[in-house]
């Protein structure tokens, strides 16, 4: 039956206005594409609660993040360019003080330092202990890291990105009309639709082959004095200076709770880890929770659906969104607009060649 409905048109409809969706929308606009952002307002969105850390070496094995040298350089240059465009402070480069929790951990640090490509990020272990910090096994300084103010970044992007007229409503697969010429959703007709739904992408029936693992995380903001505000502490928890005596503490990591509410267990875990790291009194100013979208292989995912070529996905930034986000969005935008190859993170790794 013919319809006289008037559609809002665009090259790309981005479903999700979190970190992945907003970065991608910005990169697409920079390439001359018309974009609409269908955002679902969410005070507990992962980007609102995330630490925004750039951490070169992570985990118990003290391993470099995937493609670290390339991604870290790219991310810092990208954030500095955004600071110039918006006149905002987004990136604060800070050393990260790794507080060893055992003699074995200190030994692993020194062993890693001796490996090629690590010494530029890891200084020799030391016995010097900052005031207010418990460090009976010493510390090691990690260079090249820092913190990105993701809340400020997203506010900057949202101030210029055009929103769909139906913003506030989620893009549901059952409401889509996908054809060879584009995608229709409610009053919008887009050449292509890109899902950037965060953890909710785990329940998108079009991309059931992509193993998105929602991860529930809780953080604190505390007010204290007597601990250093010129570095990020890392020892059982991250303690990141925010200025004016405030510090962000996090984060927990849970795989069974998929609502964006705080828990008493999360609070107890955060306080336990913090009390084992610092020895000064503090006041809790804020306790927040969010859900991160992790991928089983711990790498982001970008690309188009193998059958529905007008529908794609960018997701899985996880706990390293500040590091992975700019590079992933930049190159996915090049793929979408200029047909450039996706050099990494391709969705094709989850689909067989005969899909």
ChimeraX attribute file (.defattr): number of C-alpha atoms within 10 A of each C-alpha:
attribute: neighborCount
match mode: 1-to-1
recipient: residues
	/A:1	2
	/A:2	4
	/A:3	5
	/A:4	5
	/A:5	8
	/A:6	9
	/A:7	13
	/A:8	15
	/A:9	17
	/A:10	18
	/A:11	19
	/A:12	25
	/A:13	29
	/A:14	29
	/A:15	27
	/A:16	26
	/A:17	28
	/A:18	24
	/A:19	28
	/A:20	28
	/A:21	27
	/A:22	25
	/A:23	21
	/A:24	27
	/A:25	29
	/A:26	19
	/A:27	20
	/A:28	22
	/A:29	16
	/A:30	12
	/A:31	14
	/A:32	10
	/A:33	16
	/A:34	17
	/A:35	25
	/A:36	24
	/A:37	24
	/A:38	24
	/A:39	24
	/A:40	18
	/A:41	14
	/A:42	13
	/A:43	13
	/A:44	17
	/A:45	20
	/A:46	27
	/A:47	24
	/A:48	20
	/A:49	25
	/A:50	29
	/A:51	25
	/A:52	21
	/A:53	25
	/A:54	26
	/A:55	24
	/A:56	23
	/A:57	23
	/A:58	12
	/A:59	8
	/A:60	9
	/A:61	11
	/A:62	17
	/A:63	13
	/A:64	17
	/A:65	20
	/A:66	14
	/A:67	10
	/A:68	15
	/A:69	12
	/A:70	10
	/A:71	19
	/A:72	22
	/A:73	13
	/A:74	16
	/A:75	20
	/A:76	22
	/A:77	14
	/A:78	15
	/A:79	20
	/A:80	14
	/A:81	12
	/A:82	18
	/A:83	16
	/A:84	11
	/A:85	10
	/A:86	12
	/A:87	10
	/A:88	14
	/A:89	15
	/A:90	20
	/A:91	24
	/A:92	17
	/A:93	18
	/A:94	20
	/A:95	19
	/A:96	28
	/A:97	21
	/A:98	24
	/A:99	25
	/A:100	23
	/A:101	18
	/A:102	12
	/A:103	12
	/A:104	10
	/A:105	18
	/A:106	20
	/A:107	13
	/A:108	14
	/A:109	24
	/A:110	16
	/A:111	12
	/A:112	18
	/A:113	19
	/A:114	12
	/A:115	9
	/A:116	8
	/A:117	12
	/A:118	19
	/A:119	15
	/A:120	11
	/A:121	18
	/A:122	24
	/A:123	16
	/A:124	14
	/A:125	19
	/A:126	12
	/A:127	11
	/A:128	12
	/A:129	14
	/A:130	15
	/A:131	12
	/A:132	15
	/A:133	20
	/A:134	19
	/A:135	20
	/A:136	14
	/A:137	18
	/A:138	20
	/A:139	27
	/A:140	21
	/A:141	19
	/A:142	25
	/A:143	19
	/A:144	18
	/A:145	22
	/A:146	22
	/A:147	21
	/A:148	24
	/A:149	21
	/A:150	23
	/A:151	16
	/A:152	14
	/A:153	22
	/A:154	17
	/A:155	11
	/A:156	18
	/A:157	18
	/A:158	18
	/A:159	9
	/A:160	9
	/A:161	16
	/A:162	14
	/A:163	18
	/A:164	21
	/A:165	14
	/A:166	16
	/A:167	17
	/A:168	14
	/A:169	13
	/A:170	14
	/A:171	22
	/A:172	11
	/A:173	12
	/A:174	8
	/A:175	10
	/A:176	13
	/A:177	12
	/A:178	20
	/A:179	12
	/A:180	9
	/A:181	12
	/A:182	19
	/A:183	20
	/A:184	21
	/A:185	20
	/A:186	14
	/A:187	13
	/A:188	17
	/A:189	22
	/A:190	24
	/A:191	20
	/A:192	24
	/A:193	28
	/A:194	25
	/A:195	27
	/A:196	26
	/A:197	27
	/A:198	28
	/A:199	26
	/A:200	18
	/A:201	23
	/A:202	21
	/A:203	11
	/A:204	15
	/A:205	11
	/A:206	17
	/A:207	20
	/A:208	12
	/A:209	12
	/A:210	21
	/A:211	17
	/A:212	26
	/A:213	20
	/A:214	26
	/A:215	21
	/A:216	25
	/A:217	26
	/A:218	27
	/A:219	24
	/A:220	22
	/A:221	22
	/A:222	20
	/A:223	19
	/A:224	15
	/A:225	14
	/A:226	15
	/A:227	19
	/A:228	16
	/A:229	18
	/A:230	14
	/A:231	19
	/A:232	26
	/A:233	25
	/A:234	23
	/A:235	21
	/A:236	19
	/A:237	22
	/A:238	23
	/A:239	29
	/A:240	26
	/A:241	24
	/A:242	16
	/A:243	10
	/A:244	10
	/A:245	14
	/A:246	20
	/A:247	24
	/A:248	24
	/A:249	25
	/A:250	27
	/A:251	24
	/A:252	19
	/A:253	16
	/A:254	15
	/A:255	11
	/A:256	9
	/A:257	14
	/A:258	16
	/A:259	12
	/A:260	18
	/A:261	15
	/A:262	17
	/A:263	14
	/A:264	8
	/A:265	11
	/A:266	23
	/A:267	16
	/A:268	11
	/A:269	17
	/A:270	21
	/A:271	17
	/A:272	13
	/A:273	18
	/A:274	20
	/A:275	15
	/A:276	15
	/A:277	22
	/A:278	20
	/A:279	14
	/A:280	13
	/A:281	12
	/A:282	17
	/A:283	10
	/A:284	15
	/A:285	12
	/A:286	11
	/A:287	19
	/A:288	22
	/A:289	25
	/A:290	25
	/A:291	30
	/A:292	29
	/A:293	26
	/A:294	24
	/A:295	21
	/A:296	12
	/A:297	10
	/A:298	17
	/A:299	19
	/A:300	25
	/A:301	25
	/A:302	26
	/A:303	20
	/A:304	21
	/A:305	17
	/A:306	18
	/A:307	9
	/A:308	15
	/A:309	16
	/A:310	20
	/A:311	22
	/A:312	21
	/A:313	26
	/A:314	29
	/A:315	33
	/A:316	34
	/A:317	24
	/A:318	25
	/A:319	24
	/A:320	21
	/A:321	26
	/A:322	30
	/A:323	26
	/A:324	26
	/A:325	24
	/A:326	24
	/A:327	21
	/A:328	26
	/A:329	24
	/A:330	20
	/A:331	21
	/A:332	28
	/A:333	25
	/A:334	16
	/A:335	16
	/A:336	19
	/A:337	15
	/A:338	11
	/A:339	10
	/A:340	12
	/A:341	12
	/A:342	17
	/A:343	10
	/A:344	16
	/A:345	19
	/A:346	19
	/A:347	22
	/A:348	15
	/A:349	11
	/A:350	14
	/A:351	12
	/A:352	8
	/A:353	8
	/A:354	5
	/A:355	7
